[in-house]
Amino acid sequence: MNTLLNPKQSTWCKILQRPTKTVEEIEATVSEIFAEVEKKGDEAVAKYTRLFDGVRLNALRVSEAELNAAEIASELKEAIQLAKSNIETFHRAQITEKISIDPMPGVQCWQEKRPIQKVGLYIPGGTAPLFSTILMLAVPATLAGCKEIVLCTPPDKNGAINPAILYTAKLCGVTNIFKVGGIQAIAAMTFGTNTIPQVYKIFGPGNQFVTVAKQLATKYGVAIDMPAGPSELLVFADGSANASFVASDLLSQAEHGADSQVLLVTTSKNVLDAVKAEIESQLKALPRKEIAKAAIENSKLILVESDETALQLINQYAPEHFIVVSKNEDYFIENIQNAGSVFIGTYTPESAGDYASGTNHTLPTNGYARQYSGVNLDSFLKSMTFQKISSTGIQKIGPAIELMAEAEGLQAHKNAVTLRLEKLENETKNLK
């Protein structure tokens, strides 16, 4: 890891850059595949599955027999069920009631939420089959009441889906599952094919190609959860931190992928040196050490002079995951502005949020935590407003509408009110 001692603020922008390719370098490939999937549908999906996943499939859809045959260890089943329960409890608590108000007599306004009818869930399955992401997406989608849930995940070299993915999907009530990954999966859900349904919004993390594909999908009228690309973690640790814990947290994100990035920001040189040594030691024992090692090369250990400087740097970076281990934790809790999810204290590893604490692990990366929220129940809902105005109400509010419409030069807008007011005025005269 690169070690930086008290870097000047003028250099922060450069040192906090993510190790990602530019959109321009990827977009040509994504656009080409999108165009082919739009034109040729399943044929193009099968072609790119052969090319990228190295497998020829007899069918894109996971059969009921495959779904029912998926078996995993009973201990893992219990762990997944525990995680599902916590995630469901946390997301169920986010349900809000209808909001209704009368701004003035005769004018009633209210807001209700409606589920997005068709949603697509993208579940990475390459070097790490992320069955936990199914819990993070399918649980709130079901709670929201989405009618059609489509799940796409890449097959292995034998054309099979990891049984933990199938078990978790079935547990969450998702049976519309397709053996498709990468750009072609996003394109298929964007346009729809003879086999794969078109959806209205696509959720789920992925590599840089998937991230750009999701962004391209928005040009075709499909919404996305957020630009969620390679994983990242920033840990702030003061002199009270346990160096081995901090190192394990950094490595837990580094092993996601070679393009992941992890940062340590600390006010203690002793902690910095101890964490660096722990990373080198723990790295040797990791099964995915080559992946983690590549990510570590993109990562940094940063020493700063004060908590205030640290917080300013952290808010500028806007990490996907932010762990704070500090005697002054309340300062960071109260003042952090830009982070996808925050983990507080010695015994709160980022892994807890990834799997089972209850919060959602589908979070904004690459600095998008400045303006995006992580996935939550509302991600699967639309807020719709309603209004009903009585004859009394239109008489009270109408003149203001007429004046405003006329001032904007929109005569038809004014007429829509004037005609109603004239009718009511004539009815009043006739009664006299």
Backbone torsions as a table, in degrees:
resi	resn	phi	psi	omega
1	MET	NA	146.5	177.8
2	ASN	-77.7	132.1	179.6
3	THR	-104.6	128.5	-178.6
4	LEU	-126.2	121.9	-177.6
5	LEU	-104.1	113.6	178.2
6	ASN	47.3	56.8	179.8
7	PRO	-64.1	143.8	178.3
8	LYS	-67.7	146.1	-177.6
9	GLN	-59.0	-30.2	-179.8
10	SER	-65.1	-17.8	-179.7
11	THR	-98.3	-6.6	-174.3
12	TRP	-57.6	-43.7	-177.5
13	CYS	-56.4	-40.8	-178.8
14	LYS	-73.3	-45.3	-174.1
15	ILE	-74.8	-17.8	-179.5
16	LEU	-95.9	10.1	178.5
17	GLN	-65.8	143.1	176.3
18	ARG	-83.0	153.1	179.2
19	PRO	-85.6	55.9	-177.0
20	THR	-114.8	152.7	175.3
21	LYS	-74.2	157.6	177.0
22	THR	-75.3	156.3	179.6
23	VAL	-59.2	-36.6	-177.1
24	GLU	-60.9	-34.8	-178.1
25	GLU	-70.5	-23.7	-175.0
26	ILE	-104.7	-29.8	-168.4
27	GLU	-61.7	-34.1	-179.3
28	ALA	-61.6	-44.4	178.5
29	THR	-63.8	-45.5	-179.1
30	VAL	-62.1	-44.9	-178.5
31	SER	-63.1	-38.8	179.3
32	GLU	-63.3	-45.2	-179.5
33	ILE	-67.9	-40.8	177.5
34	PHE	-58.2	-46.0	-178.3
35	ALA	-61.5	-39.7	-178.9
36	GLU	-71.6	-39.2	178.2
37	VAL	-66.6	-39.7	178.5
38	GLU	-60.8	-38.0	-176.2
39	LYS	-83.6	-42.1	-170.5
40	LYS	-111.1	-6.0	174.4
41	GLY	58.2	-127.1	-175.8
42	ASP	-56.5	-34.5	-179.5
43	GLU	-61.0	-43.7	179.2
44	ALA	-69.8	-38.8	178.4
45	VAL	-60.4	-44.9	179.5
46	ALA	-63.6	-39.3	-179.9
47	LYS	-60.8	-48.6	-176.9
48	TYR	-76.1	-22.4	172.4
49	THR	-68.3	-39.7	175.1
50	ARG	-64.1	-42.4	-174.9
51	LEU	-69.9	-47.1	-173.3
52	PHE	-91.8	-33.6	-176.6
53	ASP	-103.9	-8.8	175.7
54	GLY	67.2	34.7	-177.7
55	VAL	-144.3	141.3	173.7
56	ARG	-100.5	126.6	-176.0
57	LEU	-106.9	139.7	173.1
58	ASN	-77.4	-29.3	179.4
59	ALA	-149.7	140.7	179.4
60	LEU	-78.9	-31.4	-175.4
61	ARG	-83.9	138.8	173.4
62	VAL	-72.4	125.5	-177.7
63	SER	-76.5	162.1	177.3
64	GLU	-62.3	-35.8	178.8
65	ALA	-63.9	-42.8	177.8
66	GLU	-62.7	-41.2	-179.1
67	LEU	-64.1	-44.2	-177.8
68	ASN	-72.1	-24.9	-177.1
69	ALA	-83.5	-9.6	-176.9
70	ALA	-66.1	121.7	-178.8
71	GLU	-128.7	136.3	175.6
72	ILE	-134.2	168.2	-178.0
73	ALA	-61.9	145.7	-177.5
74	SER	-61.7	-34.4	178.8
75	GLU	-64.3	-39.7	178.4
76	LEU	-68.5	-38.1	176.1
77	LYS	-57.2	-45.8	-179.1
78	GLU	-64.1	-38.7	178.8
79	ALA	-64.8	-43.7	179.3
80	ILE	-64.9	-40.0	179.4
81	GLN	-65.6	-39.3	176.4
82	LEU	-62.5	-46.5	178.9
83	ALA	-60.4	-44.3	179.9
84	LYS	-59.5	-41.6	-179.9
85	SER	-61.9	-45.2	179.7
86	ASN	-66.5	-42.9	179.8
87	ILE	-64.1	-41.7	179.5
88	GLU	-64.8	-43.2	179.7
89	THR	-61.1	-45.7	-178.1
90	PHE	-66.4	-42.0	-177.2
91	HIS	-77.2	-30.4	176.3
92	ARG	-64.3	-34.0	179.5
93	ALA	-65.9	-14.1	-179.1
94	GLN	-86.1	-3.8	179.1
95	ILE	-65.9	130.7	179.4
96	THR	-116.3	152.7	-179.2
97	GLU	-84.8	166.3	173.8
98	LYS	-59.3	137.8	177.5
99	ILE	-106.7	124.3	-178.1
100	SER	-133.9	137.2	-179.4
101	ILE	-151.7	150.0	173.4
102	ASP	-109.1	99.4	-178.2
103	PRO	-60.3	-30.2	175.5
104	MET	-155.9	162.6	-178.2
105	PRO	-55.2	129.2	178.0
106	GLY	88.1	-1.3	178.8
107	VAL	-121.7	112.2	-179.3
108	GLN	-112.9	129.5	177.4
109	CYS	-127.8	139.2	174.7
110	TRP	-148.4	161.8	-179.5
111	GLN	-127.1	132.3	175.7
112	GLU	-130.7	157.2	179.6
113	LYS	-109.5	140.7	179.2
114	ARG	-126.0	142.5	179.5
115	PRO	-69.9	148.8	168.6
116	ILE	-71.0	125.3	-169.8
117	GLN	-66.8	-42.6	-175.0
118	LYS	-126.0	117.9	179.8
119	VAL	-125.5	148.2	177.5
120	GLY	-113.3	133.6	179.0
121	LEU	-111.6	122.7	176.8
122	TYR	-101.1	121.8	-177.6
123	ILE	-116.6	109.2	177.9
124	PRO	-58.4	144.7	-177.3
125	GLY	-147.1	16.5	-176.7
126	GLY	-70.8	-101.8	-179.0
127	THR	-74.6	-17.2	178.5
128	ALA	-143.3	109.4	179.3
129	PRO	-72.2	105.1	-171.4
130	LEU	-85.8	71.1	177.9
131	PHE	-63.7	-24.1	178.3
132	SER	-63.0	-29.6	179.6
133	THR	-66.4	-27.2	176.1
134	ILE	-61.6	-43.8	177.6
135	LEU	-59.4	-42.5	-175.7
136	MET	-68.0	-25.3	-176.7
137	LEU	-106.4	-44.8	-175.7
138	ALA	-71.7	-35.0	-179.5
139	VAL	-62.7	-54.2	178.3
140	PRO	-66.5	-31.4	177.5
141	ALA	-62.4	-41.0	178.7
142	THR	-69.6	-43.3	177.8
143	LEU	-60.5	-36.9	-179.7
144	ALA	-70.6	-23.9	179.7
145	GLY	94.7	22.3	177.1
146	CYS	-60.1	129.9	-173.6
147	LYS	-77.4	-35.4	-177.6
148	GLU	-127.6	119.5	-179.9
149	ILE	-117.6	116.1	-178.7
150	VAL	-107.6	129.5	-178.7
151	LEU	-118.1	127.1	175.7
152	CYS	-118.6	134.5	178.9
153	THR	-151.7	141.7	-175.2
154	PRO	-71.3	145.0	177.3
155	PRO	-82.1	163.7	173.3
156	ASP	-85.1	-174.5	-175.9
157	LYS	-64.2	-17.9	177.8
158	ASN	-96.7	4.7	179.9
159	GLY	78.7	18.0	-178.5
160	ALA	-107.9	160.8	175.1
161	ILE	-107.2	139.7	179.3
162	ASN	-51.3	130.5	-175.8
163	PRO	-60.3	-28.8	178.2
164	ALA	-66.7	-35.1	176.0
165	ILE	-65.2	-45.5	-179.2
166	LEU	-66.1	-42.5	179.0
167	TYR	-60.6	-46.9	-177.2
168	THR	-65.6	-40.9	177.9
169	ALA	-60.7	-46.0	179.8
170	LYS	-63.8	-41.1	178.0
171	LEU	-58.8	-35.1	-179.2
172	CYS	-89.2	2.2	177.5
173	GLY	82.8	16.2	-179.9
174	VAL	-98.3	117.5	-179.3
175	THR	-120.4	-7.4	179.8
176	ASN	-89.5	77.5	-169.8
177	ILE	-115.8	136.7	-176.4
178	PHE	-128.7	142.3	-178.3
179	LYS	-86.6	69.2	-177.3
180	VAL	-140.7	134.4	179.2
181	GLY	-128.0	178.7	172.1
182	GLY	62.7	-153.3	-176.5
183	ILE	-58.6	-40.6	-175.9
184	GLN	-65.5	-29.1	176.9
185	ALA	-68.4	-45.4	179.5
186	ILE	-64.0	-41.4	178.7
187	ALA	-63.9	-42.1	-179.1
188	ALA	-62.7	-41.9	179.1
189	MET	-73.2	-23.4	178.1
190	THR	-73.5	-47.3	-175.1
191	PHE	-97.3	-26.9	-170.9
192	GLY	78.9	144.3	175.0
193	THR	-129.2	-177.1	176.9
194	ASN	-60.9	-27.2	-177.0
195	THR	-103.5	-42.3	-173.1
196	ILE	-100.1	122.7	-177.8
197	PRO	-68.3	149.4	171.7
198	GLN	-76.6	144.5	179.8
199	VAL	-122.0	170.1	-179.6
200	TYR	-96.9	-23.4	-179.5
201	LYS	-150.8	138.9	-177.7
202	ILE	-113.4	133.4	-179.4
203	PHE	-120.4	156.1	169.5
204	GLY	121.9	149.4	179.4
205	PRO	-82.5	172.7	177.8
206	GLY	-179.3	-177.5	178.4
207	ASN	-76.6	-173.0	-175.5
208	GLN	-63.5	-32.1	179.4
209	PHE	-69.6	-40.9	177.1
210	VAL	-65.0	-40.6	179.8
211	THR	-60.6	-46.6	179.2
212	VAL	-67.1	-37.1	177.7
213	ALA	-61.5	-41.9	177.9
214	LYS	-63.3	-41.2	178.8
215	GLN	-64.4	-37.5	178.0
216	LEU	-67.8	-32.9	179.5
217	ALA	-58.5	-31.2	-178.9
218	THR	-65.9	-21.4	177.5
219	LYS	-73.2	-13.8	-179.3
220	TYR	-110.4	22.9	173.8
221	GLY	82.9	11.8	178.1
222	VAL	-105.0	129.0	179.1
223	ALA	-81.8	161.0	175.3
224	ILE	-131.6	161.0	178.7
225	ASP	-67.4	-47.2	-177.8
226	MET	-179.7	167.0	172.2
227	PRO	-78.1	92.7	-176.7
228	ALA	-108.2	102.8	-176.8
229	GLY	-110.3	-144.1	-178.0
230	PRO	-54.0	142.5	-174.0
231	SER	-71.7	155.1	180.0
232	GLU	-152.0	153.4	-179.5
233	LEU	-146.7	136.9	172.1
234	LEU	-122.6	129.2	177.0
235	VAL	-112.7	127.7	167.1
236	PHE	-101.7	128.7	-179.5
237	ALA	-137.8	129.6	174.1
238	ASP	-97.3	-166.1	-175.3
239	GLY	-65.9	-11.4	-179.4
240	SER	-86.0	-6.6	-172.9
241	ALA	-74.3	151.5	173.3
242	ASN	-88.8	112.9	-173.2
243	ALA	-60.7	-37.5	-178.9
244	SER	-67.1	-36.8	177.2
245	PHE	-64.5	-46.5	-178.3
246	VAL	-60.5	-45.0	179.7
247	ALA	-62.0	-39.9	179.6
248	SER	-65.7	-35.9	177.4
249	ASP	-65.9	-44.1	179.4
250	LEU	-62.2	-43.0	-179.8
251	LEU	-69.3	-29.2	-179.3
252	SER	-63.3	-31.3	176.6
253	GLN	-88.9	-32.3	179.2
254	ALA	-61.3	-31.3	-176.9
255	GLU	-77.2	-5.6	177.3
256	HIS	-62.0	-46.0	-177.4
257	GLY	-171.6	159.2	-178.5
258	ALA	-63.7	-22.6	179.8
259	ASP	-96.3	9.1	173.5
260	SER	-72.1	163.6	177.6
261	GLN	-141.1	137.2	176.0
262	VAL	-129.7	144.9	-178.7
263	LEU	-133.1	139.7	167.8
264	LEU	-110.1	126.8	172.0
265	VAL	-116.5	126.8	-174.7
266	THR	-144.9	154.8	174.1
267	THR	-101.8	6.2	-176.6
268	SER	-122.5	118.7	177.1
269	LYS	-66.0	-34.0	178.7
270	ASN	-63.4	-42.0	178.2
271	VAL	-65.7	-42.4	179.4
272	LEU	-57.5	-49.3	-178.5
273	ASP	-64.8	-39.9	-178.6
274	ALA	-67.9	-40.8	178.6
275	VAL	-65.0	-42.2	179.0
276	LYS	-58.6	-43.5	179.9
277	ALA	-67.5	-39.9	179.3
278	GLU	-64.7	-38.9	178.3
279	ILE	-60.9	-46.5	179.7
280	GLU	-61.1	-38.8	-179.3
281	SER	-71.7	-49.3	-176.6
282	GLN	-69.7	-31.2	-177.8
283	LEU	-59.3	-36.3	-175.8
284	LYS	-61.4	-29.1	-174.4
285	ALA	-93.0	-2.3	-175.5
286	LEU	-82.0	132.2	175.3
287	PRO	-60.4	-31.5	-179.7
288	ARG	-102.5	37.1	-173.2
289	LYS	-64.4	-31.1	-179.9
290	GLU	-67.5	-39.6	176.4
291	ILE	-65.8	-49.1	-179.5
292	ALA	-60.7	-39.4	-179.2
293	LYS	-63.0	-40.5	178.1
294	ALA	-63.7	-40.8	178.5
295	ALA	-67.2	-38.4	179.8
296	ILE	-61.0	-32.9	178.7
297	GLU	-64.6	-23.4	177.9
298	ASN	-91.6	2.5	-168.9
299	SER	-108.6	171.3	-170.8
300	LYS	-143.4	148.1	169.9
301	LEU	-111.6	119.9	-171.5
302	ILE	-122.2	121.9	175.4
303	LEU	-96.7	129.9	176.5
304	VAL	-126.8	167.4	-171.9
305	GLU	-84.3	-27.5	-172.6
306	SER	-150.6	164.0	175.3
307	ASP	-60.6	-36.8	-178.4
308	GLU	-64.1	-43.6	177.9
309	THR	-65.7	-40.6	178.8
310	ALA	-59.6	-47.3	-177.7
311	LEU	-63.7	-38.8	178.8
312	GLN	-62.6	-42.1	178.8
313	LEU	-66.8	-42.7	-178.9
314	ILE	-63.1	-44.3	178.3
315	ASN	-63.8	-32.5	177.0
316	GLN	-69.8	-39.9	-179.7
317	TYR	-70.7	-37.0	-179.5
318	ALA	56.1	67.6	-174.2
319	PRO	-70.6	151.9	172.6
320	GLU	-63.4	-52.6	176.4
321	HIS	-116.5	136.9	179.6
322	PHE	-131.9	116.3	175.1
323	ILE	-103.7	132.3	176.3
324	VAL	-121.1	120.4	176.5
325	VAL	-122.5	99.2	-172.0
326	SER	-156.6	146.1	171.7
327	LYS	-64.4	-22.0	-178.3
328	ASN	-104.7	38.9	-172.9
329	GLU	-61.2	-32.5	-178.8
330	ASP	-61.1	-34.2	178.6
331	TYR	-60.8	-42.8	-179.2
332	PHE	-73.3	-38.9	179.1
333	ILE	-61.2	-43.8	-175.7
334	GLU	-75.1	-25.8	-170.8
335	ASN	-114.8	-5.7	176.2
336	ILE	-67.1	131.2	-178.1
337	GLN	-112.8	-32.3	-172.1
338	ASN	-126.7	97.5	175.8
339	ALA	-162.5	145.0	179.3
340	GLY	-72.0	-48.5	178.6
341	SER	-150.1	141.7	-173.3
342	VAL	-115.0	135.1	-177.9
343	PHE	-121.0	124.4	-166.9
344	ILE	-117.6	123.8	171.1
345	GLY	98.9	167.0	-174.8
346	THR	-59.7	-35.4	-173.3
347	TYR	-104.7	29.2	177.8
348	THR	-123.1	77.3	178.6
349	PRO	-70.1	153.0	177.2
350	GLU	-60.8	-27.4	179.1
351	SER	-57.4	-30.9	-179.9
352	ALA	-61.5	-43.9	178.3
353	GLY	-71.0	-29.4	177.8
354	ASP	-65.4	-28.5	-171.7
355	TYR	-122.5	-54.6	-159.0
356	ALA	-140.2	-3.9	-176.5
357	SER	-70.0	-31.5	179.8
358	GLY	129.2	-27.7	177.4
359	THR	-73.8	166.3	-175.5
360	ASN	-92.0	139.2	-178.3
361	HIS	-98.6	2.5	176.6
362	THR	-88.8	103.5	-165.3
363	LEU	-132.0	157.3	179.0
364	PRO	-72.9	136.5	179.4
365	THR	-117.4	-178.2	172.1
366	ASN	57.3	32.0	178.0
367	GLY	86.7	-3.3	-178.6
368	TYR	-71.8	-5.9	174.8
369	ALA	-66.6	-9.8	174.9
370	ARG	-68.6	-27.9	-175.7
371	GLN	-135.1	-6.2	-179.9
372	TYR	-114.5	147.5	170.2
373	SER	-93.5	160.6	169.6
374	GLY	-71.7	168.2	178.2
375	VAL	-62.2	138.1	176.9
376	ASN	-149.3	-177.0	-177.1
377	LEU	-57.4	-41.8	-177.7
378	ASP	-64.7	-18.9	177.7
379	SER	-61.6	-24.7	-177.2
380	PHE	-102.2	8.8	-177.4
381	LEU	-124.7	157.9	171.6
382	LYS	-118.3	137.3	174.0
383	SER	-89.3	122.9	178.7
384	MET	-114.0	134.0	177.5
385	THR	-101.4	148.4	179.2
386	PHE	-130.4	152.9	172.1
387	GLN	-147.4	146.6	175.5
388	LYS	-138.6	126.0	-175.5
389	ILE	-118.7	129.4	178.8
390	SER	-85.8	174.7	177.6
391	SER	-60.8	-38.1	176.9
392	THR	-65.5	-41.0	-178.7
393	GLY	-64.1	-43.6	-178.4
394	ILE	-67.2	-30.2	176.7
395	GLN	-69.4	-30.5	179.9
396	LYS	-80.7	-40.2	-174.2
397	ILE	-94.1	-21.7	-173.3
398	GLY	-55.8	-50.6	-178.0
399	PRO	-56.9	-37.2	178.4
400	ALA	-65.4	-39.9	178.4
401	ILE	-63.9	-43.4	179.5
402	GLU	-58.7	-47.6	-178.5
403	LEU	-62.4	-43.4	-178.4
404	MET	-67.6	-41.5	179.4
405	ALA	-64.9	-41.9	179.7
406	GLU	-65.0	-38.0	179.7
407	ALA	-65.5	-28.3	177.7
408	GLU	-90.3	-1.7	179.1
409	GLY	76.1	24.7	-178.6
410	LEU	-109.5	84.6	-171.8
411	GLN	-66.5	-36.8	-179.8
412	ALA	-63.9	-35.5	176.2
413	HIS	-61.0	-44.4	179.7
414	LYS	-64.5	-42.9	-177.6
415	ASN	-61.7	-34.7	-179.9
416	ALA	-59.8	-29.4	177.3
417	VAL	-88.6	-44.8	-175.6
418	THR	-56.7	-43.8	-179.4
419	LEU	-60.3	-38.9	179.7
420	ARG	-69.7	-43.1	179.6
421	LEU	-64.3	-39.1	178.8
422	GLU	-64.6	-39.8	178.4
423	LYS	-61.6	-46.2	179.9
424	LEU	-64.9	-38.1	179.0
425	GLU	-64.6	-41.5	179.2
426	ASN	-66.2	-38.7	178.7
427	GLU	-63.3	-38.4	178.8
428	THR	-65.9	-41.1	-180.0
429	LYS	-64.4	-40.7	-178.4
430	ASN	-65.2	-32.7	179.3
431	LEU	-68.4	-27.3	179.2
432	LYS	-78.1	NA	NA
